[in-house]
Amino acid sequence: MQSQAMVPRDTWEHADPVAAGWSVAALAKARAYSLTAGSTAVMIVHHGRVIAEWGDTAGKSDVASIRKSLLSALIGMAIDEGRLKLSDTLADLGVDDKEPSLSQDEKRATIEDLMTSRSGVYHATDLEPPTVAAQRPPRGAHAPGSFWYYNNWDFNALGTIFENVSGEGIYTAFERRVADPIGMQDFAPDDGNYGQSNISIHRSYGFRMSPRDLARFGLLYLHGGKWQQAQIVPTGWVTDSVTARAHPHNEIFAGRGYGFMWWTGFASDWAPLVTLPQQTFYALGFGSQYLFVIPEHDLVIVHTVDLERKGWQWVSDFQIGRLMWLILSAAGIEGIGPDTSAAAAALASGDAIRKAVGGRTLRYADAAPDGPYRMRLDVDGRASLCKGVEQRLVFSGRWWAGDGRLCRAWDKFMPKFDCWPVSIDGAVISLYGDHDTMYLRGVLTSE
């Protein structure tokens, strides 16, 4: 992992983008794209200096699941000090929960299992949306360490465990051990917010932070946990958290991995987005809160959406991928993949779309866990979608083409329908969504 001496002191220093080798015109395109898409703030830090920023980079907002990466630093310190071991089990630590309490098998889960979201403990948590609760496996479905499931119980229990072994609250510990040593300008313990404990004794621990403080945290990890001459987070913990190890960082689904509450890899099952440089890692929160760290280029990029803002827009993974492509292309970084925007494509007319797709099947998402997807587009306008190798029918409806767009409506969602501009290159077909961004790429077949 790279280490650069340059870090901000009381305030951030700004660099001249042109002198640093960046394209001002390309940065302007990135800025315009993100603001149209709904970003609240973006901050780009290169060699420890701000190359560009827009939006409210000093404003504090809920950073959602980025909280987990913040806690990961504190857990690493506790392990380094001998207060915890990765091999400690829930039974060793006396961890249980409200009725129905944990089974003996569940109590075999280790700290490492919780850190990598593999505990196999599927106890309900507070403030869990019904759609998420419905996806949670049944109790006892998987042995500890055997199955990855993004599980808030694991993360919340780790918060309880840290406070028990340290004797200190998460927010005061974070201020004393991280925020103050690296000079965060905005963070205060009062910005923390514990969740409810009606269903589970293990509460969530929300953080409100500013993008410029998140950028400092990213820079800390970029430098292997070191800030100036002080080792804040153990270097070995940083490395183990964000780079591949045999068990916890194996690929969890196509193109993405999960470390010690940090993500690795960035990909979509539906369309090519951007190829990030090797060793890139990031913290991720609901609503498109992102903290990207790119060691190969000494680069930190923060993207936030203020979830407390009235009428905030959802910025999709497709749009984040497009934004990252624009930012990295502004830096002149190679190997990030082609420009997959609609502006760079030759879009088809309605007649060309009808001729190309009528009576054929659009196959896509081959790498998805429930893939491949097959969308059948019959000549008479009927449409259907099947998933998986067994071609399980999940939707039926109709399709049509007009004004240079392919449209489809599923009966289940009537009267809602979706339409996309289309480019066609032989058997390869690409559909484009909001803000000029590729939404889906597949192959037309005769299946």
matplotlib code that plots the C-alpha trace (Angstrom):
import matplotlib.pyplot as plt

x = [0.0, 1.4, 2.4, 2.6, 3.8, 1.2, -1.8, -4.0, -3.3, -6.0, -7.6, -7.2, -4.8, -5.9, -3.9, -4.0, -5.6, -3.7, -0.4, -1.3, -2.1, -5.9, -8.3, -10.3, -12.9, -13.3, -13.7, -16.4, -18.2, -18.0, -19.3, -22.3, -23.1, -23.1, -25.2, -27.8, -27.8, -28.5, -25.2, -25.0, -21.2, -18.1, -14.5, -11.4, -8.1, -4.9, -1.5, -3.2, -4.5, -8.0, -8.1, -11.8, -14.8, -18.4, -21.5, -21.5, -18.3, -18.5, -22.1, -22.7, -25.2, -26.0, -23.4, -25.5, -23.4, -20.1, -20.5, -19.3, -15.9, -15.5, -16.1, -13.7, -10.9, -11.8, -12.1, -8.6, -7.2, -8.9, -7.4, -4.0, -4.2, -5.2, -8.7, -10.1, -9.0, -10.5, -10.9, -13.0, -16.5, -19.8, -19.8, -16.3, -17.5, -20.9, -22.9, -26.5, -29.7, -33.4, -35.8, -35.5, -32.0, -28.9, -28.4, -25.2, -24.3, -24.9, -22.6, -19.8, -19.5, -16.2, -15.3, -13.9, -17.2, -19.0, -16.4, -16.9, -20.7, -20.6, -21.9, -24.9, -26.8, -30.1, -31.7, -34.1, -32.8, -34.6, -35.5, -35.1, -37.3, -39.8, -38.2, -34.8, -36.4, -38.1, -34.7, -33.0, -32.4, -34.2, -32.4, -30.0, -29.8, -26.0, -23.2, -21.0, -18.4, -20.0, -22.2, -22.0, -25.1, -25.0, -26.3, -26.9, -27.1, -23.4, -22.4, -24.6, -23.3, -19.7, -20.7, -21.8, -18.7, -16.4, -18.1, -18.0, -14.3, -13.1, -15.4, -15.9, -18.7, -18.2, -18.5, -16.2, -13.7, -13.8, -13.3, -10.4, -8.7, -9.4, -11.1, -8.9, -5.5, -6.2, -7.7, -11.3, -12.8, -16.5, -17.0, -18.4, -19.6, -23.0, -23.3, -23.6, -27.0, -27.7, -30.7, -33.5, -33.2, -36.8, -36.1, -32.4, -30.2, -27.6, -28.2, -27.2, -24.7, -25.3, -22.7, -23.3, -20.1, -19.0, -17.4, -14.2, -13.9, -14.6, -11.8, -9.4, -10.5, -9.9, -6.5, -5.7, -6.4, -4.6, -1.5, -1.8, -3.3, -0.5, -1.0, 2.2, 4.5, 1.7, 0.4, -3.4, -4.8, -2.4, -1.0, -1.6, -5.2, -5.7, -4.1, -6.2, -9.3, -9.1, -7.0, -7.7, -7.2, -8.1, -11.4, -13.1, -12.3, -13.3, -15.6, -19.2, -20.8, -19.6, -16.9, -17.3, -15.7, -16.1, -13.3, -13.4, -16.4, -14.8, -15.8, -13.4, -14.2, -16.9, -19.1, -22.6, -24.3, -26.3, -23.9, -20.2, -19.7, -16.1, -12.9, -11.4, -7.6, -6.5, -6.4, -9.2, -11.4, -14.3, -16.8, -20.4, -23.7, -27.3, -28.3, -25.0, -22.6, -19.2, -15.6, -13.3, -9.6, -7.3, -3.8, -2.3, -2.9, -2.8, -6.4, -9.4, -12.9, -15.9, -19.5, -22.5, -26.2, -27.9, -30.7, -32.1, -32.7, -36.2, -36.8, -33.3, -32.5, -31.4, -28.0, -27.7, -24.7, -24.8, -24.5, -21.7, -19.8, -20.3, -19.2, -16.1, -15.3, -15.6, -13.4, -10.7, -10.7, -10.2, -7.0, -5.8, -5.9, -5.9, -7.5, -10.8, -12.9, -14.5, -17.0, -20.3, -22.5, -25.4, -23.5, -20.7, -23.0, -24.8, -28.5, -31.0, -34.3, -37.6, -37.8, -34.3, -35.2, -38.4, -36.6, -33.7, -35.6, -39.0, -39.3, -36.0, -34.7, -32.5, -30.2, -28.3, -27.0, -25.3, -23.1, -26.0, -26.8, -30.2, -29.0, -29.0, -32.0, -34.0, -36.4, -38.5, -39.9, -42.5, -43.4, -47.0, -45.8, -46.0, -43.0, -41.9, -38.9, -37.4, -34.5, -32.0, -30.8, -34.2, -35.8, -38.3, -41.0, -41.1, -42.9, -45.1, -46.4, -45.8, -43.2, -43.1, -40.6, -41.0, -39.2, -35.9, -36.7, -37.4, -40.3, -41.7, -44.5, -45.0, -48.6, -47.7, -46.7, -49.3, -49.7, -45.9, -43.6, -40.0, -38.4, -34.7, -32.7, -30.9, -27.7, -27.3, -23.9, -24.6, -26.1, -25.0, -27.7, -27.2, -30.0, -29.4, -31.1, -31.1, -28.5, -26.9, -25.8, -25.8, -28.4, -28.2, -26.1, -27.0, -27.1, -30.0, -30.6, -33.1, -33.9]
y = [0.0, 3.4, 5.9, 9.6, 12.2, 14.8, 15.0, 18.1, 19.9, 22.2, 22.7, 21.1, 22.4, 22.7, 21.8, 23.3, 20.5, 21.4, 21.4, 18.0, 16.6, 16.7, 17.9, 20.8, 20.3, 16.6, 17.5, 20.0, 17.2, 15.0, 17.8, 18.5, 14.8, 14.3, 17.4, 16.3, 12.8, 14.1, 14.1, 16.4, 16.6, 15.2, 15.6, 14.4, 14.2, 13.5, 13.2, 14.6, 17.8, 18.7, 18.5, 19.4, 19.6, 20.6, 20.6, 21.0, 19.2, 20.7, 19.7, 16.7, 14.1, 10.5, 8.3, 5.1, 1.9, 3.7, 3.5, -0.1, 0.8, 3.5, 0.9, -1.5, 0.9, 0.8, -3.0, -3.3, -1.1, -3.3, -6.5, -4.9, -4.0, -7.6, -6.7, -9.0, -11.8, -12.6, -16.1, -15.1, -16.6, -15.1, -17.7, -16.6, -13.0, -13.8, -12.4, -13.3, -11.5, -11.1, -14.1, -16.1, -16.1, -17.4, -21.2, -22.9, -23.3, -19.5, -18.7, -20.5, -17.5, -15.6, -12.0, -12.8, -14.2, -11.0, -8.8, -10.5, -10.8, -14.6, -15.3, -17.3, -15.5, -14.4, -12.8, -9.9, -6.4, -3.1, -0.7, -3.5, -2.7, -5.5, -6.1, -6.8, -8.9, -11.0, -11.8, -12.8, -16.6, -18.6, -19.2, -22.0, -22.0, -21.7, -22.7, -19.8, -18.9, -20.8, -18.3, -14.5, -12.5, -8.8, -8.9, -5.9, -8.1, -8.9, -5.2, -4.1, -6.9, -5.7, -2.3, -3.8, -6.0, -3.0, -1.0, -4.0, -4.7, -1.1, 0.4, 3.4, 4.5, 4.3, 8.0, 9.2, 6.5, 7.5, 11.1, 10.4, 7.7, 8.7, 12.1, 14.2, 12.6, 13.1, 16.6, 16.0, 19.5, 18.7, 15.5, 15.6, 12.7, 14.3, 13.6, 9.9, 8.3, 4.9, 3.1, 1.3, -1.9, -3.2, -6.4, -6.8, -5.6, -4.8, -1.2, 0.4, 3.2, 5.9, 8.5, 12.0, 13.2, 15.7, 14.6, 16.5, 14.4, 11.2, 12.1, 12.3, 8.9, 7.5, 9.2, 7.5, 4.1, 5.0, 5.6, 2.2, 3.7, 6.2, 10.0, 12.0, 10.1, 8.5, 5.0, 5.5, 2.2, -0.9, -1.3, -5.0, -4.5, -2.0, -4.4, -7.4, -5.3, -4.2, -6.8, -10.4, -13.1, -16.7, -16.8, -13.5, -11.7, -14.2, -12.9, -12.8, -12.1, -11.2, -8.6, -7.7, -8.8, -8.0, -7.6, -6.5, -4.2, -2.7, -3.5, -4.6, -4.7, -2.7, -4.3, -4.9, -8.0, -6.1, -3.8, -2.7, 0.3, 1.2, -0.8, 0.5, 0.2, -2.9, -2.7, -0.1, -0.5, 1.5, 2.1, 2.1, 3.3, 3.3, 6.1, 6.2, 7.2, 6.2, 6.6, 5.2, 4.7, 4.1, 3.3, 2.9, 6.5, 8.0, 9.0, 9.4, 10.1, 10.9, 10.9, 11.7, 12.2, 14.0, 11.5, 14.3, 16.6, 16.8, 15.1, 13.6, 11.7, 8.1, 7.8, 4.3, 2.1, 2.6, 6.4, 6.0, 3.9, 6.5, 9.3, 7.3, 6.8, 10.5, 11.4, 8.8, 9.8, 13.4, 12.2, 10.5, 7.1, 4.2, 0.8, 2.0, 0.6, 2.3, 5.2, 3.4, 6.5, 6.9, 10.0, 7.7, 5.2, 5.0, 4.9, 2.9, 4.2, 2.7, 0.8, -0.6, -1.7, -3.5, -5.3, -6.3, -7.6, -8.8, -12.5, -12.8, -13.2, -10.6, -12.6, -10.7, -10.9, -14.3, -13.8, -12.8, -15.2, -15.9, -15.5, -15.7, -13.5, -14.0, -11.4, -12.8, -10.2, -11.8, -10.4, -9.8, -7.5, -10.0, -10.0, -12.3, -12.6, -15.8, -16.2, -18.9, -22.0, -23.5, -20.4, -19.7, -17.3, -14.2, -11.6, -11.3, -8.3, -6.4, -4.5, -1.9, 0.4, 4.1, 7.4, 5.5, 3.6, 0.1, 0.0, -2.8, -3.1, -6.0, -6.9, -7.0, -3.4, -1.9, 0.9, 1.5, 1.0, 1.6, 2.9, 3.0, 4.4, 1.5, 0.8, -2.4, -3.9, -7.2, -9.4, -7.1, -4.7, -2.0, -0.1, 3.4, 4.7, 8.1, 10.7, 9.1, 6.0, 2.4, 0.4, -3.1, -4.9, -8.3, -10.5, -11.1, -14.8, -17.1, -19.0]
z = [0.0, -1.0, 1.6, 0.8, 3.4, 2.2, 4.5, 5.4, 8.6, 10.0, 6.6, 3.2, 0.7, -2.9, -6.0, -9.4, -11.5, -14.7, -12.9, -11.4, -14.9, -14.7, -17.4, -16.2, -19.0, -18.1, -14.4, -15.4, -17.2, -14.1, -11.9, -14.3, -14.5, -10.7, -9.9, -12.5, -11.1, -7.6, -5.8, -2.7, -2.7, -4.4, -3.2, -5.1, -3.3, -5.2, -3.4, -0.2, -1.9, -3.1, -6.9, -7.2, -4.9, -5.4, -3.4, 0.4, 1.4, 4.9, 5.6, 7.9, 6.9, 7.6, 5.9, 6.5, 6.3, 6.0, 9.8, 9.5, 8.0, 10.7, 13.4, 11.7, 12.6, 16.3, 16.2, 14.7, 17.5, 20.1, 18.5, 18.4, 22.1, 23.0, 24.1, 21.3, 19.0, 15.6, 16.9, 19.9, 19.7, 20.8, 23.6, 24.7, 24.9, 26.6, 23.7, 23.4, 22.4, 23.2, 22.8, 20.7, 22.1, 20.3, 19.9, 20.9, 17.2, 16.6, 19.6, 17.8, 15.4, 15.7, 15.5, 12.1, 11.0, 12.1, 10.5, 7.2, 7.6, 7.8, 11.3, 10.4, 13.1, 11.6, 14.6, 13.7, 14.2, 14.9, 12.0, 9.5, 6.4, 5.6, 2.2, 3.9, 6.7, 4.0, 2.4, 5.7, 5.8, 8.6, 11.9, 11.7, 7.9, 7.7, 10.0, 11.2, 8.6, 5.8, 4.0, 3.2, 3.9, 4.4, 8.0, 10.2, 13.2, 12.8, 12.5, 15.4, 17.6, 16.8, 18.1, 21.4, 21.6, 21.1, 23.8, 26.2, 25.8, 25.6, 28.3, 26.0, 23.7, 20.0, 19.3, 22.1, 21.1, 17.5, 18.4, 20.7, 18.6, 15.0, 14.4, 16.7, 15.7, 11.9, 12.4, 11.3, 11.0, 11.6, 13.6, 17.1, 19.3, 19.4, 15.7, 16.6, 16.9, 18.5, 17.1, 19.0, 21.0, 21.0, 19.0, 19.6, 22.4, 19.8, 18.6, 15.3, 15.6, 13.0, 12.0, 10.6, 8.9, 6.3, 3.0, 3.9, 7.1, 5.2, 2.8, 5.8, 6.9, 3.4, 3.3, 6.6, 5.1, 1.9, 4.0, 5.8, 8.9, 9.4, 9.8, 9.6, 12.0, 14.1, 13.5, 14.1, 12.8, 12.7, 9.3, 9.2, 10.1, 7.2, 4.8, 6.1, 5.9, 2.3, 0.4, -0.5, 2.0, 1.5, 3.4, 4.2, 1.0, -1.6, -4.3, -2.9, -6.2, -9.7, -9.5, -5.8, -2.6, 1.1, 3.7, 7.3, 6.7, 3.6, 0.0, -2.8, -6.6, -8.3, -11.0, -12.2, -13.4, -16.0, -17.8, -17.9, -15.7, -15.1, -14.5, -11.3, -10.8, -8.9, -5.1, -5.1, -2.0, -0.7, 2.1, 1.0, 2.5, 1.5, -0.7, -2.6, 0.2, -1.2, 0.0, -2.7, -2.0, -5.0, -3.8, -7.2, -8.0, -4.5, -4.9, -2.6, -3.9, -1.7, -3.0, -0.7, -1.0, 1.9, 3.0, 5.2, 2.3, 1.1, -2.2, -2.4, -5.6, -5.7, -7.5, -8.9, -9.1, -12.8, -12.3, -9.7, -12.2, -14.9, -12.5, -11.6, -15.2, -15.9, -12.9, -13.7, -17.3, -16.2, -14.4, -17.5, -15.9, -18.5, -18.3, -16.9, -19.8, -22.8, -22.7, -22.4, -22.5, -25.0, -26.3, -27.4, -29.1, -32.4, -31.2, -33.2, -34.6, -33.6, -36.9, -36.5, -32.9, -34.0, -36.8, -34.6, -31.5, -32.7, -32.3, -30.4, -26.8, -25.0, -22.7, -20.0, -16.4, -17.1, -13.9, -11.6, -8.7, -10.3, -13.9, -16.8, -17.5, -20.7, -22.0, -24.8, -27.2, -29.4, -32.8, -31.6, -28.8, -26.0, -23.6, -20.8, -18.5, -17.3, -14.8, -14.1, -15.9, -15.4, -17.1, -14.3, -15.5, -13.3, -15.4, -18.4, -20.3, -23.5, -25.4, -28.2, -29.9, -30.9, -30.9, -30.9, -27.6, -26.6, -24.1, -22.0, -19.3, -17.0, -16.2, -12.5, -12.5, -14.8, -15.7, -15.0, -18.0, -18.8, -22.1, -23.0, -25.9, -27.7, -29.6, -31.6, -32.7, -34.4, -31.8, -28.9, -27.7, -25.1, -23.3, -21.7, -18.6, -16.8, -17.5, -20.5, -18.6, -19.8, -18.0, -19.6, -22.1, -23.5, -26.5, -28.9, -29.5, -31.1, -27.8]

ax = plt.figure().add_subplot(projection="3d")
ax.plot(x, y, z, "-o")
ax.set_aspect("equal")
plt.show()
